[in-house]
Amino acid sequence: MSNSSSISHFLLLALADTRQLQLLHFCLFLGISLAALLGNGLIISAVACGHHLHTPMFFFLLNLALTDLGSILTTVPKAMHNSLWDTRTISYTGCAAQLFFFVFFISAEFYLLTIMCYDRYVSICKSLHYGTLLGSRACAHMAAAAWASAFLTALLFTANTFSCPCAMAMPWASSSVKSPQSSSSLAQNPISGKLELFTAMFAHLKPPSISSPSLDLSLSVLYSVVPPALNPLIYSLRNQELKAAAWRLMTGWFWKH
């Protein structure tokens, strides 16, 4: 007779050992997620409502804000739930879904950043052909290709990860996952300019001698939670048109209410 068992859930490494620190983490994650929702939501609303911002650059920026919203909504709520209710479990299905959506939004972000680099290249080096090369239809096709490629990437990554019996990855926080059968580290992700890229590279490539659960957890928070909240601030500070549109949107809403 073959002896087989199935995994129904995982135990996550706790964010903190004391109740006070758990509540502190909950408040911290709540503040970061609200900042990300407000900032990215403001960018999306400003671009969607501002007709003078209906240009390729702002169109891709709107898509980029959507990826930031998606990534933080995929990872943070579960961490907040665990911190608030002092739980450590996540179901097998929930883990797979979280991994899929996390990889989906992160992949979409990098594809969109590549397209935005092309947009700036055409704008600077081929300005006379900008309207032809980056018309509305071309922009829609490129955005659709980015999202479709991200979906395929996430699907293949998730299927490959969960087909391996000896290792399990998860999109949120590089914590340890413990099951009756195995113990392994959670997958990690990248975001904004250089913070998430370098922290993710360090988290993956650092020597085992300096690896520890607390260090892995700190690095994962840096590249998976913080950038979606900082990106809107970076975008708005570097773009006067966006700042003006967001300000008009906020003041208009304020006077209406």
Helices and strands as residue ranges (DSSP letters): E 9-12, H 19-49, G 51-53, H 56-85, E 89-91, H 92-125, G 127-129, H 130-133, H 136-162, E 176-178, E 183-185, H 195-205, G 208-210, H 213-224, H 226-237, H 240-256
